[in-house]
Amino acid sequence: MKLDTDLAASWPAMSLADAQAALTAPGARFEMETVTIRGVPTRVWKNAPASLRAVGLAARAHGERVMTVYEDERVTYEANYRAVAALAHWLVQAGVAKGDRVAIAMRNLPEFPAILFAAASLGAIAVPLNAWWTGDELAFGLADSGAKVLFADDERHERLAAHYDALPALEQVVVTRATSALGVPAEAGTQGLGEQPPSSPEGRDSRLSGRTRLEDILGTPHDWHALPDRALPDADVASDDPVTIFYTSGTTGRPKGALGTHRNIVTNILTSGYAAARAYLRRGVPIPDPAPRVSLTVVPLFHVTACSAGLMGAIAGGSTSVYMRKWDTVRAMEIIEREKVNVTGGVPTIAWQLLEHPDRAHYDLSSLESIAYGGAPSAPELVRRIHEEFGALPSNGWGMTETMATVTSNLAEDYLARPDSAGPAAAVADLKITDEDGNDLPTGAVGELWARGPMIVTGYWNRPEASAETFVDGWVRTGDLGRLDEDGFVYILDRAKDMLIRGGENIYSTEVENVLYAHPAVTDCALIGLPHRTLGEEPAAVVHLAPGEEASEAELQAWVRARLAAFKVPVAIRFVADTLPRNANGKILKRDLAPLFSDRSAA
């Protein structure tokens, strides 16, 4: 699909309203119906799968197509299904039932989707934890969710080693790709593939209730094709049953778990397809039949962007997802060339680094058809350069953890025409702009963005007050300040919530400020965001020290780094002699602090 960078006079061939009417007509692929969700009549995709269990069962039909690639491991859809089934039976033996939480703490690995679908197939709730978190942060996620079972890679397991005693609800820990001894009972590993039972309480030590290697259950991904052909355990799973808890940072300094349903997450499958089909109709060309693609997934699967917006559509369409151990631009270009990658992206940072790497000309990147991103502000220049230099289709969108990813999409000529917009809402979603009291504002007015639709999660896990404040009659109050134009395109202007986004990672100021306040020399502080060309924003702090106390920039950065994930550490700290400026209500005037970093802005 080539973009018309000149925006010929014939475009658009169809209005947004007419495109929506054609795509959602009775009998059409994107037909809608209205169902009642938690007492609220809601438009939904009529042809969406009923659950993740249904998605997993249907995906088996892709057979020997490759589902995931990680280094030299190539897992087919059939092999993945066999791993899901074996793992689901193991979870049943471990006592996991509907509603129990199963946590996942690992980098992007083929094991991740297998664990997710195994838990979901039983009606359990998967809890993907941020793999960049420290041991303390991971332990909080486990304790807050009440996870019964944890699947972790070796690195996350080591970070948590000192915390297991404080997690009484955690009964089993399964470690994959372990390089150190786990203290597994001597008989572990003697069973056949798929037959290793959960570790018994008699085999546990003071750190861990029960533990085993995932390889003792499934073998390595190379072995999954040899697992027995088994049906999934029986389970009663409904569309509006809870299935995931994704954590989003909170203004109180601790993350909140957004409780999502099967309907929430599978909605993305048709939402993504709808956006692409709408672009074809707007252009006036036939909509091609869906075809498998190869995607380089560089956004962590513990984010809804990768897990919900990316993985769901890939699996439904039989596409191949390629994972990297860690992001490296040269390595990414090697993979794009070798695997003939069609789609990549995630956040604008990825696109910028591919565009600007000095060795780009040495690699064949001609297979790229789309570079999609969201989750951070992006420069309009990026849209033009993606097409001109890659010949690829740029696309952007807006969503959040509370919306299980995609609500709006902007791609093709629509994106070229409005490069500063996140696009119009999907047909099943509604947007509105309100004032501080929740009253609707007219077109073009700036206010808080509200969204509703079948992608809106049920609320925050065990946070009834926060849920009541954020989720209102089917709407989610996003905390984003924006406006809607006459065609329904949304423009995100700022965040009402005190948050900044660094390369797609949310950083709430209060969380970092609380850590700085804990330092004995700090009596006043504030975190602000500095514009960054590729990351969108970077955190920076302004600090006032107590009289007679001393602390250096490096010392305070190390203090934060020891307590929070590395991406939350301020890239610069400025010290002021007086307490920070505040308004009449005592709120720090953060806009007055930006000039303190003028040297960095100029650089």
Disulfide bonds with the S-S distance in Angstrom:
none
